Amino acid sequence: MAERRVIVFPPGEGGGRRVQVDSETLGTAHSLHDLSVFLERAGLEGLDVVDLVNSPLIEWLGGGPEVWEH
């Protein structure tokens, strides 16, 4: 199975970051917990906070995993 691509977009005006897996937008995450829930629902299970922060699978745009507000 091909590796999936996760993109976490820069924070929006109201806070939170849009999350996309492959070409599907999953929603707006406001924390690492939100991101992990979205990814689990998309079938990417077993990722803990350390995995989310360090995973080469995730492309962080407009700031890293510590940035959630605009």
Z-matrix of the N, CA and C atoms (Angstrom, degrees):
N
C 1 1.455
C 2 1.530 1 108.24
N 3 1.310 2 116.10 1 136.29
C 4 1.463 3 120.93 2 -179.82
C 5 1.525 4 110.89 3 -69.86
N 6 1.328 5 114.84 4 147.83
C 7 1.456 6 119.68 5 178.03
C 8 1.526 7 109.56 6 -68.81
N 9 1.301 8 115.77 7 139.86
C 10 1.463 9 120.88 8 -178.73
C 11 1.513 10 109.84 9 -88.48
N 12 1.323 11 116.02 10 153.70
C 13 1.460 12 121.90 11 -178.40
C 14 1.522 13 109.15 12 -109.78
N 15 1.338 14 115.56 13 124.11
C 16 1.457 15 122.01 14 179.11
C 17 1.525 16 107.52 15 -111.79
N 18 1.343 17 116.15 16 128.27
C 19 1.460 18 121.08 17 176.25
C 20 1.518 19 108.19 18 -120.29
N 21 1.341 20 115.45 19 128.12
C 22 1.456 21 122.01 20 174.09
C 23 1.530 22 105.53 21 -109.94
N 24 1.320 23 115.38 22 111.25
C 25 1.456 24 121.86 23 -173.98
C 26 1.530 25 111.53 24 -77.66
N 27 1.336 26 117.39 25 164.15
C 28 1.472 27 120.49 26 178.97
C 29 1.526 28 111.35 27 -58.79
N 30 1.326 29 116.73 28 155.40
C 31 1.465 30 119.94 29 178.25
C 32 1.527 31 111.37 30 -58.15
N 33 1.330 32 115.21 31 141.78
C 34 1.459 33 121.37 32 177.46
C 35 1.513 34 110.97 33 -85.63
N 36 1.311 35 115.60 34 175.05
C 37 1.470 36 122.06 35 -179.30
C 38 1.527 37 112.44 36 -56.32
N 39 1.325 38 117.53 37 -38.33
C 40 1.456 39 121.57 38 -178.66
C 41 1.516 40 113.69 39 -91.47
N 42 1.319 41 117.49 40 7.29
C 43 1.456 42 121.66 41 -176.71
C 44 1.513 43 110.60 42 91.15
N 45 1.286 44 115.85 43 165.63
C 46 1.454 45 121.13 44 -178.30
C 47 1.518 46 111.32 45 83.67
N 48 1.321 47 115.14 46 161.92
C 49 1.455 48 121.77 47 -176.70
C 50 1.517 49 109.76 48 -131.11
N 51 1.326 50 116.05 49 131.56
C 52 1.463 51 121.40 50 177.61
C 53 1.519 52 108.59 51 -68.07
N 54 1.333 53 115.83 52 138.33
C 55 1.464 54 122.42 53 -178.44
C 56 1.521 55 108.59 54 -118.39
N 57 1.322 56 114.88 55 130.45
C 58 1.460 57 120.87 56 -179.75
C 59 1.526 58 108.90 57 -128.88
N 60 1.326 59 116.16 58 134.29
C 61 1.463 60 121.87 59 172.75
C 62 1.514 61 106.38 60 -117.17
N 63 1.341 62 114.45 61 122.63
C 64 1.452 63 121.59 62 -172.11
C 65 1.536 64 106.87 63 55.64
N 66 1.306 65 120.00 64 -116.58
C 67 1.468 66 120.25 65 179.97
C 68 1.529 67 112.30 66 -109.23
N 69 1.320 68 117.64 67 7.85
C 70 1.466 69 122.00 68 -177.22
C 71 1.532 70 111.53 69 -101.44
N 72 1.340 71 116.23 70 124.58
C 73 1.460 72 120.60 71 174.52
C 74 1.523 73 108.36 72 -80.41
N 75 1.332 74 115.38 73 126.59
C 76 1.463 75 120.81 74 -177.24
C 77 1.513 76 113.04 75 -92.59
N 78 1.335 77 117.33 76 -25.17
C 79 1.456 78 121.21 77 -178.48
C 80 1.507 79 110.81 78 145.29
N 81 1.326 80 115.44 79 -166.93
C 82 1.461 81 122.23 80 179.77
C 83 1.524 82 108.90 81 -111.55
N 84 1.327 83 115.15 82 118.68
C 85 1.469 84 121.18 83 178.48
C 86 1.516 85 109.18 84 -93.24
N 87 1.321 86 116.23 85 142.04
C 88 1.461 87 122.37 86 178.08
C 89 1.531 88 111.69 87 -113.49
N 90 1.340 89 116.07 88 3.38
C 91 1.467 90 120.93 89 -179.02
C 92 1.526 91 108.75 90 -166.63
N 93 1.324 92 115.56 91 169.69
C 94 1.462 93 119.94 92 174.32
C 95 1.521 94 111.23 93 -62.95
N 96 1.336 95 116.23 94 -33.84
C 97 1.468 96 119.13 95 177.27
C 98 1.525 97 110.56 96 -61.39
N 99 1.338 98 117.28 97 -47.37
C 100 1.470 99 120.75 98 177.46
C 101 1.525 100 110.66 99 -56.39
N 102 1.339 101 115.74 100 -45.46
C 103 1.463 102 120.36 101 -179.73
C 104 1.526 103 110.52 102 -59.49
N 105 1.322 104 117.35 103 -44.55
C 106 1.467 105 119.81 104 -179.19
C 107 1.529 106 111.29 105 -63.73
N 108 1.332 107 117.66 106 -36.71
C 109 1.471 108 121.20 107 177.76
C 110 1.523 109 110.29 108 -65.20
N 111 1.333 110 117.50 109 -46.07
C 112 1.475 111 120.81 110 178.25
C 113 1.526 112 110.74 111 -58.50
N 114 1.333 113 116.55 112 -45.78
C 115 1.457 114 120.18 113 -176.64
C 116 1.522 115 111.75 114 -67.93
N 117 1.325 116 116.61 115 -36.83
C 118 1.465 117 119.81 116 176.31
C 119 1.524 118 110.59 117 -62.44
N 120 1.333 119 116.47 118 -43.19
C 121 1.472 120 120.55 119 178.60
C 122 1.526 121 111.51 120 -64.13
N 123 1.331 122 116.89 121 -27.37
C 124 1.463 123 121.77 122 179.41
C 125 1.532 124 111.97 123 -85.61
N 126 1.348 125 116.12 124 3.35
C 127 1.450 126 120.17 125 177.17
C 128 1.517 127 114.85 126 93.54
N 129 1.323 128 117.30 127 5.56
C 130 1.460 129 121.22 128 177.46
C 131 1.522 130 107.95 129 -98.32
N 132 1.307 131 116.16 130 79.59
C 133 1.459 132 122.08 131 -173.22
C 134 1.518 133 112.11 132 -90.41
N 135 1.313 134 116.02 133 159.53
C 136 1.446 135 122.02 134 172.83
C 137 1.517 136 114.90 135 83.17
N 138 1.328 137 117.93 136 14.67
C 139 1.461 138 120.75 137 177.87
C 140 1.521 139 109.17 138 -93.80
N 141 1.341 140 116.79 139 116.91
C 142 1.459 141 118.70 140 176.04
C 143 1.529 142 109.14 141 -92.51
N 144 1.319 143 117.63 142 -178.00
C 145 1.467 144 122.14 143 -175.86
C 146 1.530 145 111.14 144 -58.70
N 147 1.315 146 116.98 145 -41.06
C 148 1.473 147 120.19 146 179.13
C 149 1.528 148 110.01 147 -62.62
N 150 1.331 149 116.67 148 -41.66
C 151 1.463 150 120.19 149 177.98
C 152 1.526 151 111.08 150 -61.46
N 153 1.328 152 116.43 151 -42.16
C 154 1.466 153 120.32 152 -178.59
C 155 1.520 154 111.21 153 -63.31
N 156 1.311 155 116.70 154 -40.33
C 157 1.460 156 121.83 155 -177.41
C 158 1.525 157 110.91 156 -70.72
N 159 1.323 158 117.43 157 -38.10
C 160 1.465 159 121.68 158 -171.46
C 161 1.521 160 115.37 159 -106.16
N 162 1.306 161 119.00 160 -2.26
C 163 1.459 162 121.40 161 -173.22
C 164 1.526 163 112.93 162 -70.42
N 165 1.331 164 116.82 163 129.98
C 166 1.466 165 119.68 164 173.65
C 167 1.528 166 111.57 165 -71.19
N 168 1.321 167 117.00 166 -11.12
C 169 1.456 168 122.99 167 177.89
C 170 1.531 169 111.73 168 -69.84
N 171 1.352 170 116.33 169 -26.94
C 172 1.462 171 121.45 170 -174.38
C 173 1.518 172 110.90 171 -102.07
N 174 1.331 173 115.13 172 126.98
C 175 1.464 174 121.78 173 175.54
C 176 1.527 175 107.93 174 -102.69
N 177 1.330 176 116.10 175 116.26
C 178 1.457 177 122.50 176 -178.72
C 179 1.529 178 108.80 177 -95.71
N 180 1.321 179 117.94 178 116.56
C 181 1.457 180 121.97 179 178.71
C 182 1.524 181 109.31 180 -104.76
N 183 1.317 182 117.43 181 137.06
C 184 1.460 183 120.82 182 175.53
C 185 1.513 184 114.38 183 72.06
N 186 1.315 185 117.09 184 29.34
C 187 1.462 186 121.24 185 179.05
C 188 1.509 187 110.51 186 126.31
N 189 1.299 188 115.37 187 156.04
C 190 1.453 189 121.15 188 -178.27
C 191 1.513 190 112.98 189 -84.52
N 192 1.316 191 116.60 190 -165.30
C 193 1.463 192 122.32 191 -174.35
C 194 1.524 193 114.78 192 -67.86
N 195 1.330 194 117.76 193 -8.77
C 196 1.464 195 120.53 194 177.79
C 197 1.529 196 112.26 195 -90.75
N 198 1.332 197 118.74 196 -5.11
C 199 1.462 198 123.17 197 -174.72
C 200 1.530 199 109.88 198 -106.09
N 201 1.345 200 116.04 199 113.92
C 202 1.463 201 121.23 200 -179.83
C 203 1.520 202 113.29 201 -126.18
N 204 1.316 203 117.40 202 -12.02
C 205 1.465 204 121.78 203 -179.42
C 206 1.523 205 109.83 204 -111.79
N 207 1.328 206 116.45 205 149.85
C 208 1.475 207 122.25 206 178.57
C 209 1.509 208 110.55 207 -75.97
